[in-house]
Amino acid sequence: MNLSNKELFIFDLDGTLIDSVPDITLGVNDTLTELSLPNFNEDKIRAWVGNGAEKLMERALEAAFKEKGEEKALDFSDVMTVYLKNYKNNLTINTYAYKGVIDTLNLLRERNIKMAIVTNKPFDFIEPLLEFIGIKQFFSLWIGADSLPTKKPNPEPLLHVCEELNVLPEKAIMVGDSKNDILAAQNAKMNSIGLTYGYNYNEPISVYHPDIVLDNLFDVANYF
């Protein structure tokens, strides 16, 4: 597949451009500690990431109460308030950009390709992370889980970005590490790149048939 005709790259954020799980782990465990519930290691929490903050905390609470041998008896909205506070407090401690990310973004900018982000992370966390990593200047637009009525794997966020940036879906490509990214692209009739690193619930990304599978993001250079 040749990417020379693409005008827009839409990136996922967590697990694609950045590894944020170390700081997500701190936020989750600080929340569980406040609730007098057991904590979990980073590998365990990594497998829960991908469907947004609410689903992450649902999985964490289910596992914590199961380990404690108790039935869940909490107001989930209160739990989310605590988690979002704790994650915000830990947002930029150990998060980092994956190898090849900045070189890839520079390559795309040199080719005058537009770039955007569609993530299932809450919108308010996106800009501080982009600034912390030093990559905010590459992106024309970013969409979070709460920016629109739906989120990935629904195609709406991808189609919204195309409309906002005046690019046809067939001239765009979705880049991500999760089945939610690949399914969203397929639902939008858009090509996709699946990354073998990141977070995909311990499943190979190839199972979801992205158009291109890469082990390192900078390998995208081989497709121009």
C-alpha positions in Angstrom: 0.0 0.0 0.0 1.3 3.4 -1.0 0.6 6.3 1.3 1.7 9.1 -1.0 -1.9 10.0 -1.8 -2.9 10.5 1.9 -3.6 14.0 3.0 -4.5 13.3 6.7 -3.1 11.0 9.4 -5.4 10.5 12.4 -3.5 9.1 15.4 -4.7 7.4 18.5 -2.8 8.8 21.6 -2.3 6.3 24.4 -0.4 3.2 23.2 0.3 4.8 19.8 2.2 8.0 20.3 2.8 7.8 24.1 3.0 5.2 26.8 0.9 6.7 29.5 0.2 3.5 31.5 2.8 4.2 34.2 0.9 7.4 35.1 -2.5 5.8 34.6 -1.4 3.1 37.0 -0.6 5.8 39.6 -4.0 7.4 39.2 -5.9 4.1 39.4 -4.0 2.9 42.5 -4.3 6.2 44.3 -8.1 5.9 43.7 -8.2 2.3 44.9 -6.2 3.3 48.0 -8.7 6.1 48.8 -11.4 3.5 48.6 -9.5 1.0 50.8 -9.3 -1.4 48.0 -6.3 -3.5 46.8 -3.9 -2.1 44.2 -2.7 -3.7 41.0 0.6 -3.7 39.1 1.2 -1.9 35.8 0.9 -5.0 33.6 -2.5 -5.8 34.9 -3.7 -2.2 34.4 -2.2 -2.0 31.0 -4.6 -4.7 29.8 -7.6 -2.6 31.0 -6.7 0.5 29.0 -8.4 1.4 25.7 -12.1 2.0 26.0 -11.9 5.3 28.0 -11.6 6.2 31.7 -15.0 4.9 32.7 -14.4 1.4 31.4 -10.9 1.4 32.9 -12.3 2.2 36.4 -15.1 -0.3 36.0 -12.5 -3.0 35.3 -10.3 -1.9 38.2 -13.2 -1.9 40.6 -14.5 -5.2 39.5 -11.1 -6.8 40.0 -10.5 -5.0 43.3 -13.8 -6.1 44.8 -13.3 -9.6 43.5 -9.9 -9.8 45.2 -11.3 -8.4 48.4 -14.2 -10.9 48.3 -16.9 -8.2 48.5 -19.8 -7.0 46.4 -19.5 -3.6 44.7 -21.4 -0.9 46.7 -20.1 2.4 45.4 -21.5 5.5 43.6 -19.6 5.2 40.3 -19.9 8.9 39.5 -18.1 9.6 42.8 -15.4 7.1 41.9 -14.8 8.8 38.5 -14.5 12.2 40.2 -11.8 10.7 42.5 -10.0 8.9 39.6 -9.9 12.0 37.3 -8.5 14.0 40.1 -5.8 11.4 40.9 -4.9 10.9 37.3 -4.6 14.7 36.7 -2.2 14.8 39.7 0.0 12.1 38.1 -0.5 13.0 34.4 3.0 13.9 33.5 5.3 12.0 35.8 6.5 8.9 33.8 4.6 9.2 30.5 6.9 9.2 27.4 6.8 9.2 23.6 7.5 5.9 21.9 10.6 5.4 19.8 10.2 6.7 16.3 7.2 9.0 17.1 8.8 12.4 16.8 10.8 11.4 13.7 7.5 10.2 12.1 5.7 13.4 12.9 8.5 15.4 11.4 8.5 13.3 8.3 4.7 13.8 7.8 5.0 17.5 8.4 7.7 17.8 5.8 5.3 16.1 3.3 2.6 18.7 4.2 0.3 16.0 5.6 -2.3 17.1 8.1 -2.3 15.4 11.5 -5.0 15.0 14.1 -5.7 12.9 17.2 -8.7 10.8 18.1 -8.5 9.2 21.5 -10.8 7.7 24.0 -9.0 9.6 26.7 -11.0 12.5 28.3 -10.4 15.7 26.3 -9.0 17.8 29.1 -6.0 15.6 29.4 -4.9 15.7 25.8 -3.4 19.2 25.4 -1.3 19.0 28.7 0.1 15.7 27.5 0.9 16.9 24.0 2.7 19.9 25.6 4.6 17.7 28.1 5.8 15.4 25.3 6.6 18.4 23.1 4.4 17.4 20.1 1.4 19.7 20.3 2.6 21.8 17.3 2.1 18.8 14.9 -1.6 18.5 15.3 -4.4 20.6 13.8 -7.2 19.1 15.9 -7.7 16.6 18.7 -10.8 14.8 19.8 -11.4 13.1 23.2 -13.9 10.5 24.5 -16.2 13.3 25.6 -15.9 15.6 22.6 -18.7 14.0 20.7 -21.7 11.9 21.5 -19.8 8.7 20.5 -16.3 7.4 20.6 -14.2 4.8 18.8 -15.0 2.2 17.5 -17.9 4.4 16.3 -16.7 6.1 13.1 -18.2 9.5 14.0 -15.0 11.0 15.6 -12.9 10.0 12.5 -15.5 11.4 10.1 -15.8 14.6 12.2 -12.1 15.2 11.9 -12.2 14.7 8.1 -15.0 17.2 7.8 -13.3 19.7 10.1 -10.1 19.5 8.1 -11.8 19.3 4.7 -10.3 15.9 3.8 -12.2 13.0 2.2 -12.2 9.8 4.3 -10.4 7.9 1.5 -7.6 10.4 1.7 -7.1 9.9 5.4 -5.7 7.0 7.4 -6.2 6.0 11.1 -3.1 4.9 13.0 -3.6 3.0 16.3 -2.6 0.2 18.5 -6.1 -1.0 19.5 -9.0 -2.9 17.9 -11.0 0.3 18.6 -8.8 2.2 16.2 -9.0 -0.4 13.4 -12.7 -1.0 13.8 -13.4 2.8 13.8 -11.5 3.1 10.6 -13.3 0.2 9.0 -16.6 1.6 10.0 -15.6 4.9 8.5 -14.5 3.2 5.2 -11.0 4.5 5.9 -7.6 2.8 5.7 -5.7 1.9 8.9 -2.3 1.2 10.3 -2.1 -1.1 13.2 0.8 -1.0 15.6 2.0 -4.1 17.4 3.1 -2.3 20.5 0.8 -0.5 22.9 -2.4 -1.8 24.4 -4.8 -4.2 22.7 -6.1 -6.3 25.5 -3.3 -8.9 24.9 -4.5 -9.6 21.4 -2.4 -9.2 18.2 -3.5 -6.2 16.3 -3.3 -8.2 13.1 -6.4 -10.1 14.2 -8.5 -7.0 13.2 -7.0 -6.7 9.7 -5.5 -3.2 9.5 -4.2 -2.4 6.0 -0.6 -2.1 7.3 0.9 -3.6 10.4 4.0 -1.9 11.9 6.4 -2.7 14.8 7.8 0.8 14.8 5.9 3.9 13.8 8.8 5.3 11.8 8.5 2.3 9.5 5.6 4.3 7.9 8.4 6.0 5.9 8.8 2.8 3.8 5.2 3.2 2.4 5.8 6.6 0.6 
